[in-house]
Amino acid sequence: MQLKEVLMAQRARVAYWSPLLVLLFIGLLNVTPFAGTASTVEVDGEASGENMNSVDFYPDDYVQTQPFTEDNDDEGAFEGEITERLTYENKGDVVGEIGEIGRQLSTRIAVMTALSLFMCVVAFSCRNHQLNANRFMNGRTLTGLGLAVIALFSMLIVITILGDFADVQNNQLDEYDDDDIKDVNEGAWGGLSIPMGDEMESVFIISWAPGALFWVSLMLVLVAAIGAGTNLSYLRYEPEQDERPVWSDEKGPDWFHLDWTKAAFGAVAIAGMVALFAPWYQIDQEWFVSETDDSGAYSNSTHELAWTMTPFSVSLTNDTGLFIDGEGEQTTEKSSYSERYELTETSPILMGLRAPLVCMLLLTLAWGAFQATSHVTERIGGSKEHWSLILMTMIMAVVLLSNVSSFEKDMTRNLEDDLPELSPALNFTFQHSNTDDAFSGKSFTQRTEGSWFSEERTVRYATMEWGPSWGYYAIQVIPFLFISALCMRFGPEVVETFNLNESFNMPSVDRDVWTAKPVIAVMVASLLVTVIGVGPGQLIENLSSSAPEELHQWQLDYEYEEYFDEGSKVLAGQETHVLTYDTSEFGTPYLENTINVQLLFRCDEGDQGISTDFSDEITWDITAPDGVNTTGMTLSGTKVCSNSWTQEFVQSEVITPDPETYASTEQSYIDLVEIINPLDGVWTLSITATVNEGSDPFASDSNLNLEYMVEFTSIGEFTAEKAN
């Protein structure tokens, strides 16, 4: 048998299965690196494991890997390896140039992925009705053209990696002096070595090469080209009798010929349920802490933290041993976003998903009701199929037009405000690095605390990995499932109209049925739910948002003001002098909070007898405002006149918040100021004179002299400025 006859016998199978094989290869393109570099140090001809570093370049980011070699690590922290996944954003030099290559590849892979998915969905939808309008307008020709485009894009990927990546590496060689490097290999596969000039003859070795994506692309060029050639060969060579059928029994399995439209819509409903209840985002932290005391003894500990976020709550796995001395304990608690101040910027985005997802749930329940039993359609009107198409279209509208579709963009924009200092403990100021402009990623950070004058120190190592979770991925597959369902429902009919050269007619609608009141009521209700999920739902969510306010440390400032009164009075015997002070009437600049009251008074004899004179006296009585604690004051008493002052005073205790305290706003921080035993109100001081004459007829004493000083101190005009 000639080679041509052998190939022609398998032509139908190759033409049929090659698009699926191409789709599998394109799937690999989305998860493999297109290039990589590696470096190590060789000592006496042997590679040093502690100095092996590698970088894998993916189309959208790159991954750095290096060994974790902490001297005091006896617990195998991080599994002995540090991995960081970083974006190309704001990266200069070589990484930035390689990032430009990655962006080109990412665009081409996205086009190839969309094209291959569309081809496979359409092919599966029309598996029982092959497009065959004419010699050129048929399924095989269109498939062949699609595979040819994919083969071309794959070839461009191969050429880009071989050319541009090699150019970047060759340009990097120009930065070295020829005398400093040896064993130079240029091109896409290359490397160099740099002698370090020490006694151990150490050599620093760098190598680079295309990654797995390059080899997959190369295979894809071959597979797509074969598939394209096979399908397009039908333009010249008609199907022959001896061609083997696609399926060995010429029919294929029974499930392959079933109508999967309802299954696809059911998958949309399930994906919506998963999106409502499953986590949307996950942040994990792993810590290794090594503490050394003055004697040089060390202690190690590992800690794991995690934030699992749904639209309705946050589940926090916390390890208190990271923030306090001692072992601590690991706890898991579920809370609302209002309690998670560390998620100030990201929590409104998660909570903004509530209205759209709840509306999707209501539409899904309505779809399920129509599909579960025929009684619903009988009582309301319409057909199951029509209601299925309408409700699923509304669900798609919510997915595409609400803030669900902008989740990735919103999170990327706001994450960088929360991630750097993400911690469930206040005043824990560890700063994570490399967290900018990344919807998902992984970072590693090291911080050392200690003194040059002491052996005591603490070294903290932290990895943080963040990215979307099940809820996000469930939403992403809904558009694909919806389009697949539409293709399965209408694809065969569209193909049939092309084959018969007729115009396509949409399914007929019974006007009387769809204008009935029950149908209109359900339709209006469904539209209202859709509108709420798409637009006003976001507004309602924002107005009623329970997102935590951002916390700050503050620096408190305030003013003191005083009110002072003094005077003197000549009092006759049994005469009373009353001093009344109402703090509310002191006026500006006196402040609103009285915190100190001081009363001073004394008396002297005034008139005196010629030969003898007994000492005069005064009796005082102090009345304080209701509720004031006057413990320590003598509210009433008697004093013999002399040159000494009697002093009675009382003061409040002013408690100001600790400078380390956090508050969301200036006013909320000022509200933490507490005045114990405020002294505002009306104060009264009554002084009654007792004049004592001498014992002889000429001892005439008719009065005494009273002096007084009164001082009130107030505090107010509290202000606070952000300290952090």
Buried (B, 14 or more C-beta within 10 A) or exposed (E): EEEEEEEBBEBBBBBBEBBBBBBEBBBBBBEBBBBBBBBBBBBEEEEEEEBBBBBBBBBBBBBBBBBBEBEEBEEEBBEEEBBBBBBBEEBEEBBEBBBEBBEBBBEBBEEBBEBBBBBBBBBBBBBEBEBBBEEEEBBBBBBBBBBBBBBBBBBBBBEBBBEBBBBBBBEBBEEEEEEEBEEEEEEBEBBBBBEEEEEEEBBBBBBBBBBBBBEBBBBBBEBBBBBBBBBBBBEEEEEEEEBEEBEEEEEBEEEEEEEBBBBBBBBBBBBBBBBBBBBBBBBBBBBBBBBBEEEEEBEBBBBEBBBBBBBBBBBBBBBBBBBEEEEBEEEEEEEBBEEBBBBBBBBBBBBBBBBBBBBBBBBBEBBBBBBEEEEBBEEBBBBBBBBBBBBBEBBBBBBEBBBBBEBEEBBBBBBBEBBBBBBBBBEEEBEBBBBBBBBBBBBBBEBEEEEEEEEBBEBBBBBBBBBBBBBBBBBBBBBBBBBBBBBBBBBBBBBBBBBEEEEEEEEEEEEEBBEBEEBEEBBEEBEEBBBBBBBEBBEEBEEEBEBBEBBBBBEBEBEEBBBEEEEEBBBEBEBEBEBEBEBEEBEEEBBBBBBBBBBBBBBEBBBBBEEEBBEBBBBBBBBBBEEBEBEEBEEEEEBEBEEEEBEBEBBBEBEBBEEEBBBBBBEBBBEBBEBEBBBBBBBBBBBBBBBBBBEEEEBEBEBBBBBBBBBBBBBBEBEBEEEE
